[in-house]
Amino acid sequence: MRIREISTTDYHTAGEPFRIVSDPPVAIEGATVAEKRMFAIGDPHVDRLRRLLCFEPRGHADMYGGFLVEPDDDGAHVGVLFWHKDGFSTACGHGTIALGVWAVHSGLVEPDPSGVAEVRIDVPSGRVTARVRTDGERFTGVDFVSVPSYPLHRKVEVTTSRGEVVVDIGFGGATYAHLDASGIGLGVAPENYTELIAVGREIKWLLDDTAYAVHPLDDRLSGVYGTILFEDLGTDAEGNLHQRNVTVFADGEVDRSPCGSGTCSRVAVLAADGVLWPGRELVHDSIVGTRFHARIAGELTVAGRRAVVPEITGMAFRTGRHIFEIDPEDSLGEGFVLR
């Protein structure tokens, strides 16, 4: 594969980067987006393109992005394969929010006179929606409606280097372990960044190859994607739940946003706990102080489990448009990472 130039449009959602490749210069095969993800995982050309755009010197160890692909059918505007430094994920809420803004920015979806344009997106875990709100030419927010989300396992004991901990495991397009950070004596704060990564990474790998990681409906969705370390901040003036979290996903990556699919998983667990219900919000802060607002948009049953449809409000901002060049003589052409 000899690629000389690659064009991208970059956004950030609540501080987390999202690099959009609208016309990937490689073949990505499969009848559905879920099938295309499995193809991408095994195809050296697609994976090389991921590394080129994610690794240094064009990216960094916490870079994130997506390749746009054909949707599953005409009901969606676009499909997307989400990627990070370790591979291809099944869901990404912050990326979906960014794609909603991109779709209106790029003209793929026209702004609606009502002030809300609906962008339907096929991701590996299903169909999601970004409702992009505008006021004239100004973007005012995006409501991300996720796939059905539900708890998988409750009160799971895990023996870690910091002792025994208890986690809940929930699915929100991807599967996460949820740990109250106070139980290991840590606050969700930048000064604890290194320790939080170590704990989150350890829990993910301790659970990832166990029965707790198995998805009940689709084995392609199996695996513990990350660990959500949270702290409870009580309630806000309107009586909504207020929490702060850091999501450590893949192999030690840190989400700078409150994490979109992680927040969906959190909504599912909190609903099962009986502390979040329709009409009450989760005010969800990140380790860098950015915020999502999450709520329950619907309820249903999935595989015999009570499930909810989370809706998350956030905003994405374009940070640049790039043409990356590849010199075939560059010995570091495919990039590198130090972590």
Helices and strands as residue ranges (DSSP letters): E 5-13, E 16-21, H 33-42, H 44-54, E 64-69, E 78-84, E 87-89, H 93-106, E 116-123, E 126-135, E 138-145, E 150-160, E 163-171, E 175-180, G 181-184, G 190-192, H 193-208, G 211-213, G 219-221, E 224-235, E 241-249, E 253-254, H 260-273, E 282-285, E 291-302, E 305-314, E 316-325
